[in-house]
Amino acid sequence: MQAPNPSADADTARDRLRPSLSEITRVSLKVGLLSFGGPAAQISVMHQEFVENRKWLSEDRFLHALNYCMLLPGPEAQQLATYCGWLSGRTLGGLIAGLLFILPGAFAMGIVSFIYAAYGETSLISAVFYGVKAGVLAIVLQALARIGKKALKTRLSWLICGLSFCALFFFSVPFPLVIVGAAIVGLAFSNAPNTEPDEPADHVARATFAGTVRTLLAGVLIWGGPPLLAAWLLAPGNVLVEVAEFFSLLAVVSFGGAYALLSYMAQVAVETKSWLSAGEMLDGLGLAETTPGPLILVTQFVGFLGGWRDPGPFSAPMAAILAAAMTTWVTFTPSFLFVLAGAPWMERLRGNKKLAKALSAITAAVAGTILNLAIWFAINVLFAETETLKMGAFKVLWPEFTSLDPVLAGIAILAALLAFGAKRGMATVLGTTAMLGLVAQTLVN
Protein backbone atom coordinates (compact mmCIF):
# COMPACT_ATOMS: atom_id res chain seq x y z
CA MET A 1 0.00 0.00 0.00
CA GLN A 2 1.44 3.36 -1.03
CA ALA A 3 2.12 5.84 1.75
CA PRO A 4 0.08 9.04 1.63
CA ASN A 5 1.80 12.08 0.13
CA PRO A 6 0.81 15.25 2.07
CA SER A 7 2.24 17.53 -0.63
CA ALA A 8 0.26 15.76 -3.35
CA ASP A 9 -2.89 15.90 -1.20
CA ALA A 10 -2.40 19.64 -0.70
CA ASP A 11 -1.92 20.14 -4.43
CA THR A 12 -5.09 18.16 -5.18
CA ALA A 13 -7.05 20.30 -2.72
CA ARG A 14 -5.79 23.42 -4.48
CA ASP A 15 -6.80 21.98 -7.82
CA ARG A 16 -10.41 21.55 -6.66
CA LEU A 17 -10.44 25.23 -5.65
CA ARG A 18 -8.53 26.45 -8.68
CA PRO A 19 -9.23 30.05 -9.63
CA SER A 20 -11.38 31.26 -12.49
CA LEU A 21 -9.85 33.02 -15.47
CA SER A 22 -11.25 36.32 -14.23
CA GLU A 23 -9.46 35.84 -10.90
CA ILE A 24 -6.23 34.95 -12.69
CA THR A 25 -6.64 38.05 -14.85
CA ARG A 26 -7.15 40.31 -11.85
CA VAL A 27 -4.18 38.95 -9.92
CA SER A 28 -1.91 38.85 -12.99
CA LEU A 29 -2.70 42.49 -13.76
CA LYS A 30 -1.77 43.38 -10.18
CA VAL A 31 1.52 41.49 -10.55
CA GLY A 32 2.22 43.28 -13.84
CA LEU A 33 1.52 46.73 -12.39
CA LEU A 34 3.76 46.05 -9.35
CA SER A 35 6.60 44.39 -11.26
CA PHE A 36 9.29 46.97 -10.54
CA GLY A 37 12.91 46.30 -9.72
CA GLY A 38 14.04 43.37 -11.82
CA PRO A 39 13.56 39.62 -11.43
CA ALA A 40 14.22 39.35 -7.71
CA ALA A 41 11.46 41.79 -6.81
CA GLN A 42 9.14 40.39 -9.48
CA ILE A 43 9.59 36.83 -8.21
CA SER A 44 8.74 38.13 -4.74
CA VAL A 45 5.52 39.70 -6.05
CA MET A 46 4.45 36.45 -7.71
CA HIS A 47 5.33 34.39 -4.64
CA GLN A 48 3.26 36.67 -2.47
CA GLU A 49 0.22 36.60 -4.77
CA PHE A 50 0.17 33.00 -6.02
CA VAL A 51 1.55 31.21 -2.94
CA GLU A 52 1.04 33.30 0.19
CA ASN A 53 -2.08 35.40 -0.40
CA ARG A 54 -4.13 33.21 -2.75
CA LYS A 55 -2.62 29.79 -1.97
CA TRP A 56 -3.20 28.72 -5.56
CA LEU A 57 0.22 27.04 -5.62
CA SER A 58 2.24 25.19 -3.01
CA GLU A 59 5.72 26.35 -2.05
CA ASP A 60 7.27 23.26 -3.65
CA ARG A 61 5.39 23.74 -6.89
CA PHE A 62 6.40 27.41 -7.10
CA LEU A 63 10.08 26.65 -6.51
CA HIS A 64 9.92 23.78 -9.02
CA ALA A 65 8.57 26.21 -11.62
CA LEU A 66 11.19 28.82 -10.71
CA ASN A 67 14.01 26.31 -11.12
CA TYR A 68 12.82 25.38 -14.61
CA CYS A 69 12.50 29.01 -15.67
CA MET A 70 16.03 29.71 -14.47
CA LEU A 71 17.29 27.15 -16.99
CA LEU A 72 15.61 28.84 -19.97
CA PRO A 73 16.81 31.66 -22.20
CA GLY A 74 14.83 34.85 -21.90
CA PRO A 75 13.29 36.78 -18.98
CA GLU A 76 12.84 34.28 -16.17
CA ALA A 77 10.29 36.40 -14.29
CA GLN A 78 7.96 36.58 -17.29
CA GLN A 79 8.38 32.84 -17.82
CA LEU A 80 7.59 32.21 -14.17
CA ALA A 81 4.44 34.35 -14.44
CA THR A 82 3.40 32.26 -17.45
CA TYR A 83 4.14 29.01 -15.58
CA CYS A 84 2.16 30.14 -12.51
CA GLY A 85 -0.74 31.11 -14.73
CA TRP A 86 -0.54 27.77 -16.54
CA LEU A 87 -0.59 25.87 -13.26
CA SER A 88 -3.57 27.91 -12.11
CA GLY A 89 -5.58 27.94 -15.34
CA ARG A 90 -3.95 25.78 -18.03
CA THR A 91 -3.00 27.34 -21.37
CA LEU A 92 -5.35 30.33 -21.20
CA GLY A 93 -4.23 31.04 -17.65
CA GLY A 94 -0.60 30.92 -18.74
CA LEU A 95 -1.20 33.26 -21.68
CA ILE A 96 -3.14 35.71 -19.51
CA ALA A 97 -0.54 35.76 -16.73
CA GLY A 98 2.38 36.07 -19.12
CA LEU A 99 0.80 38.80 -21.23
CA LEU A 100 -0.34 40.88 -18.27
CA PHE A 101 3.14 40.65 -16.80
CA ILE A 102 4.49 42.32 -19.96
CA LEU A 103 1.76 44.71 -21.09
CA PRO A 104 1.81 47.35 -18.28
CA GLY A 105 5.56 47.74 -18.63
CA ALA A 106 5.40 47.73 -22.42
CA PHE A 107 2.71 50.41 -22.34
CA ALA A 108 4.74 52.52 -19.89
CA MET A 109 7.92 52.05 -21.92
CA GLY A 110 6.05 53.05 -25.09
CA ILE A 111 4.90 56.31 -23.49
CA VAL A 112 8.32 57.25 -22.10
CA SER A 113 10.02 56.26 -25.36
CA PHE A 114 7.73 58.64 -27.27
CA ILE A 115 8.34 61.47 -24.79
CA TYR A 116 12.07 60.83 -24.99
CA ALA A 117 12.18 60.73 -28.81
CA ALA A 118 9.85 63.68 -29.35
CA TYR A 119 10.91 65.99 -26.53
CA GLY A 120 14.08 64.56 -25.00
CA GLU A 121 12.66 65.21 -21.54
CA THR A 122 11.80 62.55 -18.95
CA SER A 123 12.56 64.38 -15.69
CA LEU A 124 8.96 64.16 -14.45
CA ILE A 125 8.93 60.40 -15.09
CA SER A 126 12.24 60.05 -13.26
CA ALA A 127 10.85 62.05 -10.34
CA VAL A 128 7.76 59.86 -10.10
CA PHE A 129 9.85 56.69 -9.97
CA TYR A 130 12.72 58.11 -7.87
CA GLY A 131 11.39 56.81 -4.56
CA VAL A 132 10.01 53.60 -6.06
CA LYS A 133 13.56 52.26 -6.34
CA ALA A 134 13.94 52.43 -2.56
CA GLY A 135 10.69 50.52 -2.11
CA VAL A 136 11.83 47.93 -4.63
CA LEU A 137 15.01 47.40 -2.63
CA ALA A 138 12.92 46.42 0.42
CA ILE A 139 10.88 44.03 -1.75
CA VAL A 140 14.07 42.42 -3.06
CA LEU A 141 15.24 41.84 0.50
CA GLN A 142 11.85 40.31 1.30
CA ALA A 143 12.23 37.92 -1.63
CA LEU A 144 15.68 36.94 -0.41
CA ALA A 145 14.38 36.25 3.11
CA ARG A 146 11.38 34.21 1.93
CA ILE A 147 13.14 32.11 -0.67
CA GLY A 148 16.17 31.67 1.56
CA LYS A 149 13.98 30.40 4.40
CA LYS A 150 12.49 27.72 2.13
CA ALA A 151 15.57 26.83 0.08
CA LEU A 152 18.41 26.89 2.62
CA LYS A 153 17.68 24.01 4.97
CA THR A 154 20.93 22.01 4.80
CA ARG A 155 24.64 22.77 5.04
CA LEU A 156 25.04 21.84 1.38
CA SER A 157 22.35 24.32 0.31
CA TRP A 158 24.01 27.09 2.32
CA LEU A 159 27.37 26.22 0.75
CA ILE A 160 25.90 26.27 -2.77
CA CYS A 161 24.22 29.61 -2.06
CA GLY A 162 27.46 31.14 -0.80
CA LEU A 163 29.57 29.80 -3.64
CA SER A 164 27.02 30.97 -6.22
CA PHE A 165 27.01 34.46 -4.75
CA CYS A 166 30.83 34.62 -4.72
CA ALA A 167 31.07 33.32 -8.29
CA LEU A 168 28.66 35.98 -9.54
CA PHE A 169 29.64 38.96 -7.40
CA PHE A 170 33.41 38.56 -7.17
CA PHE A 171 34.33 36.68 -10.35
CA SER A 172 31.51 37.52 -12.81
CA VAL A 173 31.05 33.85 -13.71
CA PRO A 174 28.33 33.53 -16.38
CA PHE A 175 24.97 32.82 -14.80
CA PRO A 176 24.28 29.64 -16.83
CA LEU A 177 27.55 28.10 -15.58
CA VAL A 178 26.53 28.82 -11.99
CA ILE A 179 23.17 27.10 -12.48
CA VAL A 180 24.68 24.09 -14.29
CA GLY A 181 27.37 23.78 -11.61
CA ALA A 182 24.76 23.81 -8.85
CA ALA A 183 22.74 21.11 -10.62
CA ILE A 184 25.85 18.91 -10.98
CA VAL A 185 26.65 19.31 -7.28
CA GLY A 186 23.06 18.44 -6.38
CA LEU A 187 23.22 15.27 -8.48
CA ALA A 188 26.66 14.33 -7.17
CA PHE A 189 25.49 14.47 -3.56
CA SER A 190 22.22 12.70 -4.26
CA ASN A 191 22.01 9.14 -3.03
CA ALA A 192 18.24 8.88 -3.42
CA PRO A 193 17.00 6.33 -5.97
CA ASN A 194 14.70 7.44 -8.75
CA THR A 195 11.05 6.76 -8.05
CA GLU A 196 7.89 6.99 -10.04
CA PRO A 197 7.05 10.67 -10.43
CA ASP A 198 4.01 12.12 -8.75
CA GLU A 199 0.98 12.60 -10.97
CA PRO A 200 0.52 16.17 -12.14
CA ALA A 201 -2.34 18.30 -10.92
CA ASP A 202 -5.76 17.18 -12.13
CA HIS A 203 -6.37 20.28 -14.23
CA VAL A 204 -2.82 20.56 -15.64
CA ALA A 205 -2.31 19.14 -19.14
CA ARG A 206 -0.41 15.86 -19.18
CA ALA A 207 2.80 15.72 -21.18
CA THR A 208 2.49 13.91 -24.49
CA PHE A 209 4.82 13.88 -27.47
CA ALA A 210 2.02 14.77 -29.89
CA GLY A 211 0.82 17.64 -27.71
CA THR A 212 4.33 19.02 -27.40
CA VAL A 213 4.86 18.88 -31.18
CA ARG A 214 1.57 20.71 -31.75
CA THR A 215 2.51 23.39 -29.23
CA LEU A 216 5.95 23.85 -30.78
CA LEU A 217 4.60 24.08 -34.34
CA ALA A 218 1.88 26.54 -33.37
CA GLY A 219 4.33 28.61 -31.30
CA VAL A 220 6.95 28.80 -34.06
CA LEU A 221 4.31 29.87 -36.61
CA ILE A 222 2.93 32.55 -34.28
CA TRP A 223 6.43 33.77 -33.39
CA GLY A 224 7.61 33.91 -36.99
CA GLY A 225 4.43 35.32 -38.56
CA PRO A 226 5.02 39.09 -38.08
CA PRO A 227 8.75 38.96 -39.03
CA LEU A 228 8.00 36.97 -42.19
CA LEU A 229 5.19 39.35 -43.12
CA ALA A 230 7.50 42.34 -42.65
CA ALA A 231 10.22 40.68 -44.76
CA TRP A 232 7.68 39.99 -47.51
CA LEU A 233 6.12 43.48 -47.58
CA LEU A 234 9.16 45.67 -46.94
CA ALA A 235 12.49 46.17 -48.67
CA PRO A 236 15.62 44.48 -47.29
CA GLY A 237 17.33 46.67 -44.72
CA ASN A 238 14.09 48.14 -43.40
CA VAL A 239 14.31 48.68 -39.65
CA LEU A 240 11.29 46.43 -39.00
CA VAL A 241 13.03 43.53 -40.70
CA GLU A 242 16.34 44.24 -38.96
CA VAL A 243 14.90 44.45 -35.44
CA ALA A 244 12.95 41.23 -36.09
CA GLU A 245 16.10 39.38 -37.12
CA PHE A 246 18.35 40.75 -34.38
CA PHE A 247 16.00 40.43 -31.42
CA SER A 248 14.74 37.00 -32.51
CA LEU A 249 18.32 35.77 -32.28
CA LEU A 250 18.80 37.54 -28.97
CA ALA A 251 15.67 35.90 -27.52
CA VAL A 252 17.00 32.36 -27.89
CA VAL A 253 20.53 33.02 -26.60
CA SER A 254 19.64 35.31 -23.68
CA PHE A 255 20.75 33.06 -20.83
CA GLY A 256 21.48 34.80 -17.57
CA GLY A 257 19.02 37.68 -17.76
CA ALA A 258 19.12 41.10 -19.36
CA TYR A 259 22.41 42.24 -17.84
CA ALA A 260 24.25 39.32 -19.43
CA LEU A 261 23.20 40.63 -22.86
CA LEU A 262 23.45 44.39 -22.45
CA SER A 263 27.02 44.80 -23.66
CA TYR A 264 26.42 42.74 -26.82
CA MET A 265 23.06 44.38 -27.51
CA ALA A 266 24.50 47.85 -26.99
CA GLN A 267 27.44 47.13 -29.25
CA VAL A 268 25.23 45.99 -32.13
CA ALA A 269 22.47 48.59 -31.65
CA VAL A 270 24.89 51.51 -31.22
CA GLU A 271 27.95 50.68 -33.31
CA THR A 272 26.65 48.36 -36.04
CA LYS A 273 23.03 49.41 -36.58
CA SER A 274 23.27 53.06 -35.39
CA TRP A 275 19.74 52.87 -33.99
CA LEU A 276 20.77 55.07 -31.03
CA SER A 277 23.83 56.50 -29.28
CA ALA A 278 25.67 55.05 -26.28
CA GLY A 279 24.24 57.78 -24.05
CA GLU A 280 20.72 57.06 -25.26
CA MET A 281 21.30 53.37 -24.55
CA LEU A 282 22.09 54.24 -20.92
CA ASP A 283 19.02 56.46 -20.74
CA GLY A 284 16.90 53.58 -22.03
CA LEU A 285 18.31 51.26 -19.40
CA GLY A 286 17.49 53.78 -16.70
CA LEU A 287 13.91 54.09 -17.96
CA ALA A 288 13.54 50.30 -18.07
CA GLU A 289 14.75 50.06 -14.48
CA THR A 290 12.25 52.61 -13.20
CA THR A 291 9.15 51.44 -15.08
CA PRO A 292 7.28 48.19 -14.35
CA GLY A 293 8.00 45.00 -16.25
CA PRO A 294 11.15 43.03 -17.03
CA LEU A 295 14.38 44.92 -17.63
CA ILE A 296 14.65 43.33 -21.06
CA LEU A 297 11.95 45.83 -22.13
CA VAL A 298 14.91 48.09 -22.81
CA THR A 299 14.88 46.30 -26.18
CA GLN A 300 11.55 48.00 -26.90
CA PHE A 301 13.17 51.39 -26.30
CA VAL A 302 15.97 50.45 -28.72
CA GLY A 303 13.47 49.33 -31.37
CA PHE A 304 11.38 52.48 -30.89
CA LEU A 305 14.31 54.82 -31.46
CA GLY A 306 15.49 52.72 -34.40
CA GLY A 307 12.09 53.12 -36.08
CA TRP A 308 11.92 56.82 -35.19
CA ARG A 309 15.32 57.53 -36.79
CA ASP A 310 14.78 55.38 -39.89
CA PRO A 311 11.03 55.37 -40.65
CA GLY A 312 11.24 54.15 -44.23
CA PRO A 313 7.80 54.31 -45.91
CA PHE A 314 6.04 55.24 -42.64
CA SER A 315 5.84 58.39 -40.56
CA ALA A 316 8.36 58.53 -37.71
CA PRO A 317 5.81 57.84 -34.93
CA MET A 318 4.19 54.98 -36.85
CA ALA A 319 7.54 53.40 -37.72
CA ALA A 320 8.65 53.72 -34.10
CA ILE A 321 5.49 52.07 -32.77
CA LEU A 322 5.72 49.24 -35.31
CA ALA A 323 9.43 48.66 -34.57
CA ALA A 324 8.81 48.69 -30.80
CA ALA A 325 5.90 46.25 -31.19
CA MET A 326 7.99 43.96 -33.41
CA THR A 327 10.85 44.02 -30.92
CA THR A 328 8.59 43.14 -28.00
CA TRP A 329 6.85 40.41 -30.02
CA VAL A 330 10.00 38.53 -31.06
CA THR A 331 11.61 39.02 -27.63
CA PHE A 332 8.81 37.54 -25.52
CA THR A 333 6.96 35.06 -27.72
CA PRO A 334 9.66 32.35 -27.38
CA SER A 335 9.28 32.51 -23.58
CA PHE A 336 5.62 31.51 -23.85
CA LEU A 337 6.65 28.70 -26.17
CA PHE A 338 9.35 27.36 -23.81
CA VAL A 339 6.94 27.29 -20.86
CA LEU A 340 3.81 25.97 -22.55
CA ALA A 341 5.78 23.20 -24.30
CA GLY A 342 8.10 22.31 -21.44
CA ALA A 343 6.03 22.79 -18.29
CA PRO A 344 3.93 19.60 -18.72
CA TRP A 345 7.15 17.56 -18.85
CA MET A 346 8.55 19.32 -15.80
CA GLU A 347 5.37 18.57 -13.88
CA ARG A 348 5.64 14.94 -14.94
CA LEU A 349 9.14 14.81 -13.46
CA ARG A 350 8.21 16.56 -10.22
CA GLY A 351 8.39 13.36 -8.16
CA ASN A 352 11.76 12.25 -9.53
CA LYS A 353 14.04 12.22 -6.50
CA LYS A 354 17.33 12.71 -8.34
CA LEU A 355 15.90 15.57 -10.35
CA ALA A 356 14.49 17.03 -7.14
CA LYS A 357 18.01 17.06 -5.63
CA ALA A 358 19.39 18.86 -8.69
CA LEU A 359 16.56 21.38 -8.66
CA SER A 360 16.95 21.94 -4.91
CA ALA A 361 20.58 22.78 -5.55
CA ILE A 362 19.50 25.19 -8.28
CA THR A 363 17.09 26.82 -5.82
CA ALA A 364 20.00 27.36 -3.41
CA ALA A 365 21.99 28.88 -6.26
CA VAL A 366 19.02 31.13 -7.07
CA ALA A 367 19.09 32.38 -3.47
CA GLY A 368 22.74 33.31 -4.05
CA THR A 369 21.73 34.99 -7.31
CA ILE A 370 19.07 37.06 -5.56
CA LEU A 371 21.61 38.07 -2.90
CA ASN A 372 23.94 39.19 -5.71
CA LEU A 373 21.12 41.17 -7.34
CA ALA A 374 20.10 42.72 -4.02
CA ILE A 375 23.62 43.98 -3.30
CA TRP A 376 24.15 45.12 -6.89
CA PHE A 377 20.80 46.90 -6.89
CA ALA A 378 21.44 48.55 -3.48
CA ILE A 379 24.86 49.86 -4.57
CA ASN A 380 23.56 51.27 -7.84
CA VAL A 381 20.43 52.79 -6.29
CA LEU A 382 21.89 54.37 -3.17
CA PHE A 383 25.23 55.59 -4.54
CA ALA A 384 25.72 57.96 -7.48
CA GLU A 385 29.28 56.81 -8.17
CA THR A 386 30.75 53.30 -8.25
CA GLU A 387 33.92 51.67 -9.47
CA THR A 388 34.97 48.13 -10.32
CA LEU A 389 38.03 46.92 -8.40
CA LYS A 390 40.00 44.29 -10.31
CA MET A 391 42.78 41.90 -9.41
CA GLY A 392 43.19 39.14 -11.98
CA ALA A 393 39.96 37.18 -12.21
CA PHE A 394 38.71 38.86 -9.03
CA LYS A 395 36.58 41.97 -9.52
CA VAL A 396 34.02 43.63 -7.33
CA LEU A 397 31.64 46.56 -7.66
CA TRP A 398 32.54 49.11 -4.99
CA PRO A 399 30.57 52.26 -4.07
CA GLU A 400 32.05 55.71 -3.58
CA PHE A 401 30.69 56.24 -0.07
CA THR A 402 30.72 60.03 -0.32
CA SER A 403 28.22 59.75 -3.21
CA LEU A 404 25.51 58.23 -0.99
CA ASP A 405 22.06 59.70 -1.65
CA PRO A 406 20.88 60.40 1.94
CA VAL A 407 17.27 61.08 0.92
CA LEU A 408 16.95 57.81 -0.97
CA ALA A 409 18.73 55.97 1.86
CA GLY A 410 16.19 57.38 4.31
CA ILE A 411 13.29 56.33 2.08
CA ALA A 412 14.84 52.85 1.76
CA ILE A 413 15.05 52.52 5.57
CA LEU A 414 11.42 53.58 5.89
CA ALA A 415 10.47 51.06 3.19
CA ALA A 416 12.27 48.30 5.08
CA LEU A 417 10.44 49.26 8.30
CA LEU A 418 7.10 49.19 6.47
CA ALA A 419 7.84 45.82 4.84
CA PHE A 420 9.54 43.96 7.70
CA GLY A 421 8.35 45.79 10.81
CA ALA A 422 4.81 46.93 10.03
CA LYS A 423 4.23 43.99 7.61
CA ARG A 424 2.65 46.28 5.04
CA GLY A 425 1.88 45.02 1.56
CA MET A 426 3.73 45.89 -1.61
CA ALA A 427 1.15 48.40 -2.78
CA THR A 428 1.55 50.37 0.46
CA VAL A 429 5.34 50.22 0.37
CA LEU A 430 5.63 51.27 -3.28
CA GLY A 431 2.90 53.91 -3.01
CA THR A 432 4.49 55.48 0.06
CA THR A 433 8.00 55.51 -1.38
CA ALA A 434 6.75 56.89 -4.73
CA MET A 435 5.00 59.77 -2.97
CA LEU A 436 8.02 60.54 -0.78
CA GLY A 437 10.35 60.38 -3.78
CA LEU A 438 8.18 62.72 -5.85
CA VAL A 439 7.99 65.23 -2.98
CA ALA A 440 11.76 65.06 -2.47
CA GLN A 441 12.54 65.56 -6.15
CA THR A 442 10.04 68.44 -6.39
CA LEU A 443 11.63 70.22 -3.42
CA VAL A 444 15.14 69.74 -4.79
CA ASN A 445 14.26 70.99 -8.27
Secondary structure, DSSP 8 states (H G I E B T S, - for coil): -----HHHHHHHHHHHT---HHHHHHHHHHHHHT--SHHHHHHHHHIIIIIIIS--S-HHHHHHHHHHHHTSSS-HHHHHHHHHHHHHHHHHHHHHHHHHHHHHHHHHHHHHHHHHHHH---HHHHHHHHTHHHHHHHHHHHHHHHHHHHH--SHHHHHHHHHHHHHHHHH---HHHHHHHHHHHHHHT------------TTS----HHHHHHHHHHHHHHHHHHHHHHHHHS-TT-HHHHHHHHHHHHHHH-TT-THHHHHHHHIIIIIIS-SS-HHHHHHHHHHHHHSSS-GGGHHHHHHHHHHHH--TTS-HHHHHHHHHHHHHHHHHHHHHHHHHHHHHHHHHTTT-HHHHHHHHHHHHHHHHHHHHHHHHHHHHHHBS-EEEEEETTEEEEEE-GGGB-HHHHHHHHHHHIIIIIS---HHHHHHHHHHHHHHHHHHH-
